[in-house]
Amino acid sequence: MISINKDMVDSYFDEINRQYFNDELSVDYELDIFTEDEQPNELGYCVPEDDGCIVLGLVEEFDSLDDFLATLKHEMIHLEQIKNNRPVGHDSKFCKRATAIGASI
C-alpha cells in the first residue's frame, strides 16, 4: 500500500503535466484526499466548482505507485476536458488519450 499526501500529488502532477500535457494544466486546484469510507468504490474525481475552482480528489491509499499514477493521469485528463470546455466523461477520445499516456480507464 502507498499513502499519498499533498506534496507527493503536487510533485507527480507537475511531472505528468510537463510530460503528457505540455504544461497546459498549470492551474490551481484544490486537493481532496479522502478515505475509502468517505467515497466507497472511488479512486479519484475531478470536478469544477461554481466559483471556478477545480477540485481534484484522490483516495488516501493505493495498492501501488503505478495505480496511483494511473489514477492521477485519469483525473488529469478530466482536468484537461474541463479546462478546454469539453464534456467530462469517458468517451472514445478519453479512452484513446488514457491509453496513450498509461492512465486508468
Residue pairs with C-beta under 8 A, 6 or more apart in sequence:
1 61
1 62
1 63
2 61
2 62
2 63
2 64
2 65
2 67
2 68
3 60
3 61
4 33
4 58
4 60
4 61
4 62
4 68
5 33
6 31
6 33
9 31
9 33
9 56
9 58
9 72
10 31
12 68
12 69
12 72
13 25
13 72
13 76
16 69
16 72
16 73
16 76
16 101
17 23
17 24
17 25
17 26
17 76
20 73
20 76
20 101
21 76
21 80
24 80
24 83
25 76
25 79
25 80
25 83
27 54
27 79
27 83
28 53
28 54
29 53
29 54
29 55
29 56
29 79
30 49
30 53
30 54
30 55
30 56
31 55
31 56
31 57
31 58
32 55
32 56
32 57
32 58
33 57
33 58
33 59
33 60
34 42
34 57
34 58
34 59
34 60
35 59
35 60
36 59
36 60
36 61
39 45
39 57
39 59
42 57
42 59
43 58
43 59
43 62
43 67
43 71
43 104
44 56
44 57
44 58
44 59
44 71
44 72
44 74
44 75
45 55
45 56
45 57
45 75
45 78
46 54
46 55
46 56
46 57
46 75
46 76
46 78
46 79
46 82
46 88
47 54
47 55
47 57
47 88
48 54
48 55
48 82
49 55
54 79
54 82
56 75
56 79
57 75
58 68
58 71
58 72
58 75
59 71
62 68
62 71
67 104
69 102
70 102
70 103
70 104
71 103
71 104
73 98
73 101
73 102
73 103
73 104
74 98
74 103
74 104
74 105
76 103
77 94
77 97
77 98
77 101
77 103
78 88
80 97
81 87
81 88
81 89
81 94
82 88
90 105
94 105
95 105
97 103
98 104
98 105
99 105
